């Protein structure tokens, strides 16, 4: 504003501290109140003609101190014929004492012209920011086609900062100018960010004055990789917008590269007859079925599920239905969000990779249980771990003996007794819900349950009998 010749604003030299004229102006506001401080937000250019300016120097000093404490950028005093034709000396002295920049406004410059100039300048600044963001987006998008390294370097240039893509164990997947090793404050920042939830970011300041910002790569808020940037100057709104664009592209570029490499390696290993295609750590099987109206068009896509489950090992099936192999079990909050998007999901017990096929039977039972409860189910969420007490061989033998009479009757006729028992137990003995799922009349369910009791010589009103049969179905 001071550099605008049309306004002819004259700064009072003794009120200007170093860098005062570089202070930002967020708005221009006219006020003749004796104490406008309660109504100010900060960074304003406050304009007054001194209509209600106090007479006593002590009151003027209080007026200026209150304005300085409110955080305004400057005070513009309008010289007015017949009122204040010159700058009041006590006002000049008070502004110098409190370090509040004071500008004199000549009679030929109306306050409205200053307000309009500020509004125009703010609009132009916003347009410059938008152009800068648009240019950066185009440059980063082009760089993404050349891989993570080129994209990281391009982001560093656009932000005039060092950039690090930090993976699990604080391993750098890509970086440009990053201090090595990572400062302790940065590692703490990364740990704090990983411990949170939701789409988020975190900031800190290093001992040398470097400002650091970190956020997860898009689209996974709990993604394994975080992008961290640092520089001496603070990051403004445009910088953070550019960082978000870079994070999104880093997430997509990194995901595409890792998915293609991982899936290619797995397919090659399978074709060569190798079985160790997903590592040696335990894995879980996640499965989902339609909940109520089912998933939306977006939620029914492979890439949507891949991002939400953080794994490329996802299969979509008719129904709709999906199966996925994951390293870490999704949190119950994530499963609830899947349900909100039309997927009712379950998670199997952790098993070694070579035993993943065994998790299929468990998942089928969990899906029935989830459908009955109308909520997600995670195996062994209670921590009881009963499966660990019995070897797979013993469990299979128990299941075969317990269900043998029913399987024999099913083979002799189309009775579906095993399926009826499984569905009836999943619905806690509910006749109507069992009948609805099986597509038969409730009297048919009652008849089949009677056959099951006679064939097994048990009373299904006994909760212990129901428990044993449920485990038999689970281990079958």
Backbone torsions as a table, in degrees:
resi	resn	phi	psi	omega
1	UNK	NA	-39.2	179.4
2	UNK	-64.2	-32.9	-178.9
3	UNK	-81.5	-0.1	-180.0
4	UNK	-85.5	108.4	-175.3
5	UNK	-65.1	-25.3	-178.6
6	UNK	-69.3	-25.4	-178.8
7	UNK	-86.7	-28.2	178.0
8	UNK	54.6	44.2	177.1
9	UNK	-79.6	134.1	-175.2
10	UNK	-114.1	107.2	179.0
11	UNK	-72.3	141.0	176.4
12	UNK	-86.3	112.8	-168.9
13	UNK	-54.2	-45.2	-174.2
14	UNK	-69.7	-11.1	178.4
15	UNK	-91.9	-5.1	-174.6
16	UNK	-95.7	118.5	172.2
17	UNK	-90.0	163.8	-178.9
18	UNK	-52.3	130.3	178.3
19	UNK	80.3	4.0	-175.5
20	UNK	-61.0	-39.7	-177.3
21	UNK	-74.0	-6.7	176.1
22	UNK	-91.6	-2.8	-178.0
23	UNK	-63.9	139.2	-179.9
24	UNK	-72.6	148.6	173.7
25	UNK	-115.1	116.1	-178.3
26	UNK	-92.6	-19.3	179.4
27	UNK	-170.0	159.1	173.1
28	UNK	-113.8	132.0	-172.8
29	UNK	-137.8	134.7	178.3
30	UNK	-100.6	130.9	178.2
31	UNK	-150.9	133.2	174.9
32	UNK	-111.6	18.2	177.6
33	UNK	-68.9	150.9	176.1
34	UNK	-67.3	-28.1	178.5
35	UNK	-144.1	84.8	-179.5
36	UNK	-80.6	-4.7	-173.5
37	UNK	-52.9	-41.4	-178.1
38	UNK	-62.9	-16.5	-175.0
39	UNK	-105.5	11.1	-177.8
40	UNK	-105.7	148.6	-179.1
41	UNK	-103.4	-16.6	-177.3
42	UNK	109.2	148.4	178.3
43	UNK	68.5	19.7	175.8
44	UNK	-85.4	155.3	163.7
45	UNK	-97.6	101.9	-175.4
46	UNK	-86.6	130.2	-176.8
47	UNK	-113.8	134.7	178.4
48	UNK	-148.8	146.5	174.0
49	UNK	-98.1	5.4	178.1
50	UNK	72.2	25.5	-178.2
51	UNK	-59.0	-43.2	-179.1
52	UNK	-112.4	25.1	179.4
53	UNK	-64.6	131.0	179.8
54	UNK	-61.3	161.3	179.3
55	UNK	-93.4	-41.7	-177.4
56	UNK	-68.4	133.5	177.6
57	UNK	-56.4	-35.5	-179.9
58	UNK	-65.9	-36.9	178.5
59	UNK	-71.1	-38.0	176.0
60	UNK	-63.9	-40.2	178.7
61	UNK	-61.9	-41.5	178.0
62	UNK	-64.9	-40.2	178.6
63	UNK	-58.7	-47.8	-178.6
64	UNK	-68.6	-41.1	-179.7
65	UNK	-61.7	-41.8	179.3
66	UNK	-63.5	-39.4	178.0
67	UNK	-67.1	-41.5	178.8
68	UNK	-62.8	-40.6	180.0
69	UNK	-67.9	-26.2	-179.5
70	UNK	-74.5	-14.5	175.7
71	UNK	89.6	20.4	177.8
72	UNK	-68.5	157.8	-178.3
73	UNK	-81.5	-35.4	-178.5
74	UNK	-166.0	160.8	175.3
75	UNK	-113.6	122.6	176.6
76	UNK	-101.1	119.9	-177.2
77	UNK	-107.2	120.3	-177.1
78	UNK	-85.4	120.7	175.1
79	UNK	-76.6	124.6	-172.1
80	UNK	-128.5	122.2	176.7
81	UNK	-58.2	133.3	179.7
82	UNK	87.7	-12.4	178.6
83	UNK	-120.5	-86.3	177.0
84	UNK	-118.6	93.9	-179.6
85	UNK	-82.0	-17.9	175.0
86	UNK	-131.2	165.0	-179.4
87	UNK	-72.9	125.6	179.2
88	UNK	-61.4	124.5	-179.4
89	UNK	-55.3	-40.8	178.5
90	UNK	-61.2	-33.6	178.8
91	UNK	-68.7	-43.0	178.0
92	UNK	-59.7	-46.0	-177.7
93	UNK	-65.2	-41.7	-178.5
94	UNK	-66.2	-40.7	179.1
95	UNK	-64.8	-39.5	177.7
96	UNK	-65.2	-39.5	-177.9
97	UNK	-66.0	-39.8	-175.9
98	UNK	-97.6	2.5	177.0
99	UNK	67.8	31.4	178.5
100	UNK	-97.1	114.7	180.0
101	UNK	-56.8	129.2	-178.3
102	UNK	-116.4	129.7	179.5
103	UNK	-118.9	138.3	173.3
104	UNK	-96.9	135.2	-179.7
105	UNK	-109.0	120.3	-177.7
106	UNK	-70.7	153.1	-178.4
107	UNK	-56.4	-29.5	-177.3
108	UNK	-76.1	-7.3	-179.3
109	UNK	-106.0	104.7	177.9
110	UNK	-70.9	149.2	178.4
111	UNK	-58.5	-33.3	-179.3
112	UNK	-60.8	-35.1	179.2
113	UNK	-65.9	-36.1	178.5
114	UNK	-68.4	-44.9	179.2
115	UNK	-60.2	-41.8	-179.9
116	UNK	-66.4	-40.1	179.5
117	UNK	-64.0	-40.0	177.6
118	UNK	-64.2	-44.6	-179.8
119	UNK	-60.0	-44.3	179.2
120	UNK	-63.8	-42.9	-178.9
121	UNK	-63.9	-39.6	178.7
122	UNK	-65.0	-41.4	178.6
123	UNK	-62.9	-42.9	179.0
124	UNK	-65.2	-38.4	178.2
125	UNK	-64.3	-40.7	178.0
126	UNK	-63.2	-39.7	178.4
127	UNK	-66.4	-37.8	177.3
128	UNK	-63.5	-40.5	178.4
129	UNK	-63.4	-44.0	-179.5
130	UNK	-64.2	-39.3	177.4
131	UNK	-64.7	-41.2	179.0
132	UNK	-62.2	-41.9	179.0
133	UNK	-65.4	-42.5	-179.5
134	UNK	-63.7	-43.9	178.8
135	UNK	-63.7	-41.7	179.1
136	UNK	-64.3	-39.2	-179.9
137	UNK	-62.0	-43.4	179.4
138	UNK	-64.1	-43.2	-179.0
139	UNK	-65.7	-41.8	-179.5
140	UNK	-68.2	-37.2	178.7
141	UNK	-63.7	-41.5	177.2
142	UNK	-64.0	-41.7	-178.1
143	UNK	-66.2	-30.4	-178.0
144	UNK	-61.3	-29.1	179.1
145	UNK	-67.8	-15.5	-178.8
146	UNK	-101.9	9.7	174.3
147	UNK	103.3	173.6	-175.3
148	UNK	-62.7	-41.2	-177.3
149	UNK	-60.5	-48.3	-179.6
150	UNK	-66.1	-39.2	179.8
151	UNK	-65.4	-41.6	178.7
152	UNK	-62.5	-42.4	179.4
153	UNK	-65.1	-41.1	179.5
154	UNK	-64.4	-39.7	178.2
155	UNK	-64.9	-39.3	178.5
156	UNK	-62.2	-40.5	179.6
157	UNK	-65.8	-44.2	-177.1
158	UNK	-66.1	-33.4	-178.0
159	UNK	-96.3	-5.9	-175.2
160	UNK	52.0	50.9	-174.0
161	UNK	-148.5	165.5	169.1
162	UNK	-84.1	149.4	-175.1
163	UNK	-133.1	137.1	177.1
164	UNK	-134.6	134.1	171.0
165	UNK	-101.5	106.1	-170.4
166	UNK	-100.3	123.0	179.3
167	UNK	-99.0	-165.5	-180.0
168	UNK	-61.0	139.3	-179.0
169	UNK	72.5	19.6	-179.8
170	UNK	59.9	27.1	176.1
171	UNK	-80.7	134.3	-179.6
172	UNK	-81.7	113.9	176.4
173	UNK	-77.5	-28.4	176.8
174	UNK	-165.1	150.2	177.8
175	UNK	-159.8	164.3	175.8
176	UNK	-145.2	108.8	177.3
177	UNK	71.4	15.8	-176.7
178	UNK	-72.3	135.5	176.5
179	UNK	-62.1	139.4	-178.5
180	UNK	-124.8	127.1	-3.8
181	UNK	-73.6	170.3	177.5
182	UNK	-60.1	132.0	177.7
183	UNK	-56.4	151.3	-178.3
184	UNK	-58.3	-37.0	180.0
185	UNK	-62.8	-35.9	179.1
186	UNK	-69.1	-42.5	178.5
187	UNK	-62.5	-39.0	177.7
188	UNK	-65.8	-39.8	178.1
189	UNK	-61.4	-44.3	179.5
190	UNK	-62.6	-43.2	179.7
191	UNK	-62.9	-41.5	178.5
192	UNK	-62.9	-41.6	-179.2
193	UNK	-65.6	-41.2	179.8
194	UNK	-66.3	-27.9	-177.3
195	UNK	-79.2	-13.5	-178.2
196	UNK	-85.1	-173.3	-180.0
197	UNK	-135.4	156.4	177.2
198	UNK	82.4	171.3	177.8
199	UNK	-74.7	124.3	-167.9
200	UNK	-156.6	173.5	173.1
201	UNK	-147.0	166.4	-179.4
202	UNK	-144.7	151.7	-178.6
203	UNK	-132.6	157.4	173.5
204	UNK	-157.1	169.1	177.4
205	UNK	-126.8	127.2	-179.0
206	UNK	-79.0	167.3	-178.3
207	UNK	-61.0	-29.5	-179.3
208	UNK	-86.0	8.2	178.8
209	UNK	90.8	1.3	179.2
210	UNK	-72.0	130.0	175.6
211	UNK	-91.3	130.1	-174.9
212	UNK	-121.7	134.8	175.3
213	UNK	-126.4	137.6	178.4
214	UNK	-134.4	144.5	176.0
215	UNK	-155.9	155.5	178.3
216	UNK	-68.0	155.4	173.4
217	UNK	-76.5	148.9	177.7
218	UNK	-77.7	149.8	8.2
219	UNK	-101.9	2.4	-173.1
220	UNK	-93.6	115.8	-179.3
221	UNK	-64.5	-27.7	177.1
222	UNK	-105.5	34.0	-176.6
223	UNK	-63.5	153.8	-178.9
224	UNK	-73.2	-21.3	-177.7
225	UNK	-108.9	139.3	177.0
226	UNK	-121.8	145.6	174.6
227	UNK	-103.3	130.3	-177.0
228	UNK	-124.2	131.4	179.6
229	UNK	-129.0	149.7	-179.6
230	UNK	-148.7	143.7	175.6
231	UNK	-163.5	170.1	-178.2
232	UNK	-72.4	-43.3	-179.4
233	UNK	-74.3	148.9	176.0
234	UNK	-67.1	155.1	179.1
235	UNK	-90.9	124.4	179.0
236	UNK	-91.8	-172.8	-176.7
237	UNK	-62.0	-40.4	179.1
238	UNK	-65.7	-39.7	178.1
239	UNK	-59.8	-43.1	-178.1
240	UNK	-69.0	-34.0	176.2
241	UNK	-64.9	-42.2	177.8
242	UNK	-64.9	-39.9	177.8
243	UNK	-61.3	-40.1	178.8
244	UNK	-63.7	-40.1	176.7
245	UNK	-62.6	-45.7	179.2
246	UNK	-62.0	-41.1	179.1
247	UNK	-62.6	-42.2	178.9
248	UNK	-60.3	-47.0	-178.5
249	UNK	-69.0	-37.3	176.3
250	UNK	-62.4	-40.4	178.3
251	UNK	-64.1	-44.2	-178.6
252	UNK	-70.5	-42.9	179.9
253	UNK	-66.1	-42.8	178.8
254	UNK	-66.1	-40.1	179.6
255	UNK	-65.3	-44.6	-178.8
256	UNK	-61.3	-43.3	-178.6
257	UNK	-66.8	-45.6	-177.5
258	UNK	-69.3	-38.4	178.5
259	UNK	-62.2	-49.2	-177.7
260	UNK	-61.1	-43.5	179.9
261	UNK	-66.2	-44.4	-177.7
262	UNK	-66.6	-45.0	-179.4
263	UNK	-68.1	-37.7	177.4
264	UNK	-62.6	-42.9	179.0
265	UNK	-64.7	-41.5	-179.9
266	UNK	-64.4	-44.4	179.9
267	UNK	-63.5	-41.7	179.2
268	UNK	-62.7	-43.6	-179.9
269	UNK	-62.6	-41.3	179.3
270	UNK	-64.1	-42.4	179.9
271	UNK	-66.3	-26.8	177.6
272	UNK	-87.3	2.0	176.7
273	UNK	84.8	11.2	179.1
274	UNK	-86.9	148.2	-176.5
275	UNK	-105.1	-21.6	-177.3
276	UNK	-85.2	79.6	-174.9
277	UNK	-107.8	-8.7	179.8
278	UNK	-125.7	24.6	178.0
279	UNK	88.9	-171.1	-176.7
280	UNK	-110.1	-13.7	-179.4
281	UNK	-72.8	157.4	179.4
282	UNK	-64.9	147.7	179.9
283	UNK	-126.2	163.2	174.9
284	UNK	-124.7	150.4	175.6
285	UNK	-102.3	124.7	176.4
286	UNK	-109.7	132.9	178.9
287	UNK	-133.6	150.4	179.7
288	UNK	-142.4	145.0	176.0
289	UNK	-124.1	166.9	-178.3
290	UNK	-64.1	136.5	176.5
291	UNK	-112.9	121.2	-177.7
292	UNK	54.5	-111.6	-178.0
293	UNK	-76.1	-7.4	178.4
294	UNK	88.4	175.0	-176.8
295	UNK	-70.0	152.2	173.9
296	UNK	-69.7	171.9	-179.9
297	UNK	-60.0	-39.2	179.2
298	UNK	-69.2	-43.1	-176.9
299	UNK	-69.9	-16.5	-179.9
300	UNK	-89.9	5.5	-179.5
301	UNK	-92.7	152.6	-179.5
302	UNK	-61.0	-46.2	-174.6
303	UNK	-66.1	-31.5	178.4
304	UNK	-65.8	-47.3	179.6
305	UNK	-67.7	-39.1	178.8
306	UNK	-57.5	-42.6	-179.0
307	UNK	-70.0	-42.5	-177.0
308	UNK	-69.4	-34.6	-177.8
309	UNK	-94.4	-7.0	177.7
310	UNK	58.0	45.2	176.8
311	UNK	-154.9	141.2	174.9
312	UNK	-82.2	-10.7	-175.8
313	UNK	-85.1	73.4	-178.0
314	UNK	-125.4	136.9	176.7
315	UNK	-126.6	128.6	175.0
316	UNK	-97.3	138.4	-178.3
317	UNK	-133.1	160.9	177.3
318	UNK	-61.4	155.2	177.6
319	UNK	143.9	-55.6	-5.2
320	UNK	-78.9	162.5	-177.3
321	UNK	-154.9	146.8	172.3
322	UNK	-135.3	152.8	172.9
323	UNK	-130.0	141.9	-179.7
324	UNK	-146.5	146.5	175.6
325	UNK	-106.7	123.2	-176.8
326	UNK	-126.5	158.6	176.6
327	UNK	-85.6	-42.5	179.1
328	UNK	-115.9	140.1	179.5
329	UNK	-67.7	132.6	174.2
330	UNK	-59.3	145.1	176.9
331	UNK	-70.7	157.2	-175.7
332	UNK	-61.9	-30.4	176.0
333	UNK	-63.4	-38.6	177.3
334	UNK	-66.1	-38.3	178.3
335	UNK	-67.5	-36.3	176.6
336	UNK	-64.4	-37.0	177.9
337	UNK	-68.5	-34.9	174.3
338	UNK	-61.5	-41.4	179.5
339	UNK	-63.9	-38.4	177.8
340	UNK	-62.7	-26.1	178.6
341	UNK	-94.6	9.4	173.5
342	UNK	99.9	7.8	178.4
343	UNK	-113.6	126.1	171.6
344	UNK	-99.1	110.5	-169.0
345	UNK	-114.2	153.1	175.6
346	UNK	-132.4	159.6	-178.1
347	UNK	-130.6	128.8	-178.3
348	UNK	-76.7	174.0	172.0
349	UNK	-69.6	154.3	176.0
350	UNK	-69.8	135.2	-179.9
351	UNK	-138.9	155.4	172.8
352	UNK	-62.6	153.8	-177.0
353	UNK	-54.7	-35.9	-177.4
354	UNK	-73.5	-7.0	179.4
355	UNK	-111.1	13.6	179.0
356	UNK	-57.2	-37.9	178.0
357	UNK	-57.9	-29.3	178.9
358	UNK	-67.8	-24.7	-179.3
359	UNK	-71.8	-16.4	-177.5
360	UNK	-62.7	-46.0	-179.9
361	UNK	-62.5	-43.0	179.2
362	UNK	-60.7	-41.7	-178.6
363	UNK	-64.6	-39.0	179.0
364	UNK	-60.7	-41.2	177.6
365	UNK	-68.1	-39.2	179.0
366	UNK	-64.4	-36.1	177.8
367	UNK	-64.6	-39.2	177.4
368	UNK	-64.4	-42.4	179.1
369	UNK	-64.7	-41.9	179.1
370	UNK	-63.5	-41.5	179.2
371	UNK	-63.3	-37.1	179.1
372	UNK	-69.3	-39.5	-178.5
373	UNK	-85.6	-17.0	-176.3
374	UNK	58.6	40.2	175.6
375	UNK	-154.3	159.3	179.0
376	UNK	-63.6	153.2	179.7
377	UNK	-133.3	132.3	175.7
378	UNK	-114.0	126.6	-178.9
379	UNK	-59.1	136.4	176.0
380	UNK	58.2	30.7	178.4
381	UNK	-63.7	-25.5	179.5
382	UNK	-79.0	-13.5	-180.0
383	UNK	83.1	8.2	-179.0
384	UNK	-68.8	-37.9	174.8
385	UNK	58.7	42.0	-176.7
386	UNK	-63.9	-31.5	-178.0
387	UNK	-61.9	-29.4	-177.4
388	UNK	-69.7	-15.5	-177.5
389	UNK	-82.2	-14.7	-174.8
390	UNK	-126.1	133.1	179.4
391	UNK	-69.2	153.2	179.2
392	UNK	-56.0	-38.4	-179.8
393	UNK	-64.6	-44.6	179.7
394	UNK	-65.9	-39.3	-180.0
395	UNK	-63.8	-43.1	179.9
396	UNK	-65.2	-38.3	178.8
397	UNK	-65.3	-43.0	177.6
398	UNK	-60.4	-45.5	-178.3
399	UNK	-62.9	-42.9	-178.6
400	UNK	-62.4	-44.4	-178.8
401	UNK	-68.0	-41.5	-175.8
402	UNK	-67.3	-35.4	-174.4
403	UNK	-100.2	-1.0	-175.8
404	UNK	-55.5	-46.4	-179.1
405	UNK	-60.7	-37.2	-179.4
406	UNK	-70.6	-41.2	179.2
407	UNK	-63.8	-36.0	178.9
408	UNK	-64.6	-44.1	177.9
409	UNK	-65.2	-37.9	178.2
410	UNK	-64.0	-33.3	179.5
411	UNK	-71.4	-32.0	-177.4
412	UNK	-78.0	-25.7	-179.0
413	UNK	-156.2	164.2	-177.1
414	UNK	-82.3	74.6	-175.2
415	UNK	-105.9	-27.7	-179.8
416	UNK	55.3	46.6	-178.0
417	UNK	-70.4	-40.4	179.6
418	UNK	-63.1	-44.1	180.0
419	UNK	-66.1	-39.0	178.6
420	UNK	-64.3	-43.6	179.3
421	UNK	-62.2	-44.4	-179.8
422	UNK	-59.6	-46.7	-177.7
423	UNK	-68.6	-41.6	-179.1
424	UNK	-63.7	-42.2	177.8
425	UNK	-67.9	-38.9	179.4
426	UNK	-62.4	-30.8	179.6
427	UNK	-97.7	20.3	174.9
428	UNK	54.0	39.6	177.0
429	UNK	76.8	17.8	179.7
430	UNK	-79.5	117.3	-174.5
431	UNK	-68.3	-47.6	-175.1
432	UNK	-66.8	-44.5	-177.8
433	UNK	-68.8	-35.9	176.3
434	UNK	-64.8	-44.3	-179.8
435	UNK	-62.7	-40.0	-179.4
436	UNK	-64.7	-41.7	-178.9
437	UNK	-70.2	-37.0	-179.1
438	UNK	-81.2	-15.8	-179.3
439	UNK	75.3	32.4	179.5
440	UNK	-129.5	173.4	177.5
441	UNK	-76.4	150.7	-179.6
442	UNK	-61.4	-29.7	177.5
443	UNK	-66.7	-31.4	176.3
444	UNK	-66.5	-37.5	177.1
445	UNK	-63.4	-45.7	179.1
446	UNK	-59.2	-41.8	179.9
447	UNK	-63.2	-45.0	-179.2
448	UNK	-65.1	-40.9	179.0
449	UNK	-62.7	-37.5	176.0
450	UNK	-62.8	-42.7	176.5
451	UNK	-60.2	-40.8	-179.2
452	UNK	-63.4	-44.0	-179.6
453	UNK	-62.8	-40.7	-178.9
454	UNK	-70.2	-39.6	-178.0
455	UNK	-67.5	-38.7	-178.4
456	UNK	-91.6	-9.2	-178.0
457	UNK	56.9	49.9	-179.7
458	UNK	-133.4	167.5	174.7
459	UNK	-113.8	109.5	-176.5
460	UNK	-72.5	-2.2	171.7
461	UNK	-75.5	-14.7	179.8
462	UNK	-80.7	116.5	-178.3
463	UNK	-61.6	-30.3	178.8
464	UNK	-68.4	-37.6	176.9
465	UNK	-63.9	-45.0	179.0
466	UNK	-60.7	-39.3	179.3
467	UNK	-62.8	-45.8	-178.3
468	UNK	-63.8	-41.6	179.9
469	UNK	-68.1	-33.9	177.8
470	UNK	-64.2	-41.3	177.8
471	UNK	-68.8	-32.8	175.9
472	UNK	-63.0	-44.0	177.6
473	UNK	-65.7	-35.9	-179.7
474	UNK	-67.1	-38.2	-175.8
475	UNK	-91.8	-4.4	-175.1
476	UNK	-63.3	NA	NA
